[in-house]
């Protein structure tokens, strides 16, 4: 063998070793959870699982406290969220939050030790809003978190800042525009599996509400305007979800037809709600805190930290492997009034179901349809299913009270909720059209429940 041949063989062998370095070594474990021969299998690396299990163990619950005695708001000042708890229960909850979020710094991480009522520290203002966010998740997002719920520990795990957060990616340097916009590609990021996919699929899908569906449902591309760039962004999001939960694609999808809901696993429906939950958390809770956070806590474009799947899941198919921590802290399971003086929200009108028009109403600050409104949506789906030639135009409305930009965004999210529910039920995308958000006038009280609505016109 010539010297050239030997060198070539060595280089080929080294190249093969280099390629294999990106693979996980056997043995691997697999779990079948679908019909045989369909590829519905989860593949787990036992070495990765051995590392993950200790990281997803819940801490012991704080000792129970009595509900007897004076309420916390009668003893302490400036309690806007947890004031209706007894002093004992309130103190227990504060001790738990300290252990979950600031075990080293203690109470002074959020509080002024000389004046506990002082809101001078941004951490206290943020913590108050995060408690409200936790209550919102547990009370209104049961389609995703079920009865298990979440606590501060779910995200923080003993850290001041959750380990898994994201910021909007810094735009490409204008001086590089002559080579084209890379759209965040070829900048490997662990959040998208170190692939060459766009490294910020979160802004379009988990803050904004771009349509995640890519594959057409007809043999020819009739009306499917999705681009290759759009496809790559979607795959980036799917890679993130897979890595965040420690699962492969078939955890949610049937690989025979990724877009077919009838053949997908129940987890896909849970994930569908989770995507919408994350959007609401980012837009209704995180983004409004932008001016509260100091510059050092913001991203390269000045935006606030935001949540995504990894924030809670952190490599586990269920956060903390489904440990029901929230049941030990019932004050986190329901939404508390901000203050005793705040008026109770007016009840929602019943949904409107007419031959060519449906109206669905939403709670304050929510993009989730509850109770009777959810039944109204089911009726709309039935109507369109029975009339396959019908088409729907969806319009989101908001009141004049509050911040215009936030109201418009919430109106859009509500319209997306209705649209996505129709598409998930098998209504063709070509039959659904979105209109721009519209504003209605506020009533004397400043908030009109009939303004928080989505109208669907059927033709």
PyMOL commands that set and color helices and strands:
alter all, ss='L'
color gray80, all
select helices_A, chain A and resi 3-20+46-55+72-75+87-101+106-109+122-140+142-145+152-156+174-179+190-192+202-207+228-245+249-251+266-289+295-297+309-313+319-322+325-328+330-332+371-386+404-424+429-431+449-451
alter helices_A, ss='H'
color red, helices_A
select strands_A, chain A and resi 29-32+41-44+352-353+357-361+392-398+432-434+438-439+453-458
alter strands_A, ss='S'
color yellow, strands_A
deselect
rebuild
show_as cartoon
